[in-house]
Structure formats: C-alpha cells, structure tokens
Amino acid sequence: MDTTPARTAPEALARLHTALRDAGVRLPSVRLDPVSAAQDERFALIDLGRCNFVVASRLADALAGRPGPEETGEASAADELRERVRLLNRGGLATGRVPDMNTGPASRHSRMGDPVES
C-alpha cells in the first residue's frame, strides 16, 4: 500500500475505491464532487454518498480493524434479507415459512438505526 499522500483528487478517489474494495465495503455513491472540483482541484471534495446500516457497519468494522460478518462466519442482515426475499418469491409467505426478521443481526437495531435496549 502506498503511504505517500495523493497528489490529486482523482488519485485520492482511486485509492479510496481500492481500499474500500479490499476491505469488502461497497459505497456505490462515492464520487468526486463536480462543483468543488470545477473551481480548483486543490479544494475538490470527495462525496462519500449515503449507505444503509449494513454497509455502515462493515465500514465501521473495517476502520476499526475488526473482521466483518463474512470473516467470522456470522450471517449478516443482508444475508437474512436475501433469504426472506427468496422465500417470499417461492410462495413462502402463503405457507408461513418466512423467517422472523426480529431475530439475528438486524434485530439489534430499531427502525431508526439506533441499538435496541436489551
């Protein structure tokens, strides 16, 4: 990994994309802000965009140097949601085979994203 500071905003953006990818984090909205980059590249901003709580958790784990769910073998909230959608698509709702979304990693957060008190 190159430890010298990036010389340009596009170079910094490319390094950020690489580091996020290597950490298993996908932020699809990351981009060079066109308004700030149009004036003077020295003041160009990199827009990190928005993400859901699953991606935010992965990003926090990556920044803290902790293994993510894939590395620890835990099922992620995204995995649970994919399974729920699969069952719904196969008619699982009619048969009552839809997994309870009030258990697992996603259940630790309220609708607003705050940890739920136990």
C-alpha positions in Angstrom: 0.0 0.0 0.0 1.3 3.5 -0.9 1.6 5.6 2.2 2.5 8.9 0.4 -0.3 11.4 0.2 -2.2 11.6 -3.1 -1.3 14.4 -5.3 -4.7 14.9 -7.0 -8.3 14.4 -6.1 -8.8 11.7 -8.7 -5.8 9.8 -7.3 -7.2 10.0 -3.8 -10.5 8.8 -5.1 -8.9 5.8 -6.8 -7.0 4.9 -3.7 -10.2 5.2 -1.6 -12.1 2.9 -4.1 -9.3 0.3 -3.8 -9.1 0.5 0.0 -12.9 0.1 0.3 -13.0 -2.8 -2.1 -10.1 -4.5 -0.3 -12.0 -4.1 3.0 -15.1 -5.6 1.4 -17.1 -2.3 1.6 -19.1 -1.1 -1.3 -20.1 2.6 -1.4 -21.8 3.0 -4.8 -22.2 6.8 -4.5 -18.5 7.6 -3.9 -17.5 10.3 -6.4 -15.6 13.4 -7.0 -17.9 16.4 -6.3 -18.2 18.1 -9.6 -18.9 21.6 -8.2 -15.9 21.8 -5.9 -13.6 20.1 -8.5 -14.6 22.6 -11.2 -13.0 25.5 -9.3 -9.6 24.4 -8.1 -8.6 20.8 -7.8 -6.7 21.6 -4.5 -10.1 22.2 -2.9 -12.0 19.4 -4.6 -14.2 17.3 -2.3 -14.8 13.6 -2.5 -18.5 12.8 -1.9 -18.9 9.6 0.1 -22.6 9.5 -0.5 -25.2 7.5 1.5 -25.3 3.9 2.6 -27.6 1.6 4.5 -26.8 0.4 8.1 -25.3 -2.9 6.9 -22.7 -1.1 4.8 -22.1 1.4 7.6 -21.4 -1.5 10.0 -19.0 -3.0 7.6 -17.2 0.3 7.1 -17.0 0.8 10.9 -15.6 -2.7 11.3 -13.0 -2.1 8.5 -11.9 1.2 10.1 -11.6 -0.4 13.5 -9.7 -3.3 12.0 -12.4 -5.8 13.1 -13.4 -8.8 10.9 -16.7 -8.4 9.2 -19.6 -11.0 9.3 -18.1 -12.8 6.3 -14.8 -13.3 8.0 -16.3 -14.5 11.3 -18.9 -16.8 9.7 -21.9 -14.9 11.0 -24.9 -14.4 8.9 -25.3 -10.7 8.0 -28.6 -8.8 8.0 -28.2 -8.6 4.2 -28.0 -12.5 4.1 -31.1 -12.7 6.2 -33.0 -10.3 4.0 -31.9 -12.2 0.8 -33.2 -15.4 2.3 -36.5 -13.7 3.2 -36.9 -12.4 -0.3 -36.1 -15.9 -1.8 -38.8 -17.5 0.4 -41.3 -14.8 -0.5 -40.6 -15.3 -4.2 -41.2 -19.1 -3.8 -44.5 -18.5 -2.1 -43.2 -18.9 1.5 -45.5 -16.2 2.7 -48.5 -18.3 2.0 -47.0 -21.4 3.6 -45.8 -19.5 6.7 -42.1 -20.4 6.0 -40.9 -16.7 6.1 -38.1 -16.2 8.6 -38.7 -13.9 11.6 -36.9 -10.7 10.9 -37.0 -9.9 14.7 -34.0 -12.2 15.3 -30.4 -12.1 14.1 -28.0 -9.1 13.5 -30.7 -6.8 12.0 -32.8 -7.1 15.2 -30.2 -5.3 17.2 -31.3 -2.0 15.6 -34.5 -0.1 15.8 -36.2 1.3 12.7 -34.2 4.5 13.1 -30.9 2.6 13.3 -30.3 3.0 17.0 -29.3 0.0 19.0 -32.2 -1.5 20.8 -32.0 -1.7 24.6 -32.0 -5.2 26.0 
